[in-house]
């Protein structure tokens, strides 16, 4: 993955791709939230209007509003799970995605896991992809992670967009993917190429 991996990286990407107006808004939003946490409920949804939705370069599909929302959350001294859940539950799809993206940049322990699990129950590929970032890869149980990978494959999400596969792919996941390949082959349907990269690590299970 080539997206931002730290708050400093994200700040640099945002600064390089955002307008002067957007950078000024973000600085002001951070100050407001530092003074009054309740301002978050107003500022978080307002990020798209204030910063636009321009794609940011070299960032795995991040936009200016994504980065602004995550940076506002990352600047808080202690974002708590109930605040994140409120933003997620009451937000539109873009706001939900930003909460999921923010989990990679803030420390809420297991407090964000319920949000990840909710996103994985949807059929929104943008939410599923965001849920399978670094936070989800670390916190999901082995069984839940395998099911999430299988759902990503079913939904056509490139596995290159998923975190943790190098460490978490195991023989059971390979078996599940092998079954998927067999079902697709019987139905005469195409198999995503990246599935074979996992099966190649477990050659005894490879479908022919």
URSULKA-V623681 format. One record per backbone hydrogen bond with DSSP energy under -1.0 kcal/mol. NH is the residue of the N-H (numbers start at 1). CO is the residue of the C=O. If there is no record, write none. Layout:
NH,CO + NH,CO
//
This chain:
10,6 + 11,7 + 12,8 + 13,9 + 14,10 + 15,11 + 16,12 + 17,13 + 18,14 + 23,19 + 24,20 + 25,21 + 26,22 + 27,23 + 28,24 + 29,25 + 30,26 + 31,27 + 32,28 + 33,29 + 34,30 + 35,31 + 36,32 + 39,36 + 40,37 + 41,38 + 42,39 + 43,39 + 44,40 + 46,42 + 47,44 + 50,46 + 51,47 + 52,48 + 56,62 + 64,54 + 67,63 + 68,64 + 69,65 + 70,66 + 71,67 + 72,68 + 73,69 + 74,70 + 75,71 + 76,73 + 84,80 + 85,81 + 86,82 + 87,83 + 88,84 + 89,85 + 90,86 + 96,92 + 97,93 + 98,94 + 99,95 + 100,96 + 101,97 + 102,98 + 104,101 + 105,102 + 111,108 + 113,110 + 116,112 + 117,113 + 118,114 + 119,115 + 120,116 + 121,118 + 122,119 + 128,124 + 129,125 + 130,126 + 131,127 + 132,128 + 133,130 + 137,133 + 138,134 + 139,135 + 140,136 + 145,141 + 146,142 + 147,143 + 148,144 + 149,145 + 150,146 + 151,147 + 152,148 + 153,149 + 154,150 + 155,151 + 156,153 + 157,152 + 161,158 + 162,159 + 163,132 + 168,164 + 169,165 + 174,170 + 175,171 + 176,172 + 177,173 + 178,174 + 179,175 + 180,176 + 181,177 + 182,178 + 183,179 + 184,180 + 185,181 + 186,182 + 187,183 + 188,185 + 189,184 + 195,192 + 196,193 + 199,195 + 200,196 + 201,198 + 202,199 + 205,202
//
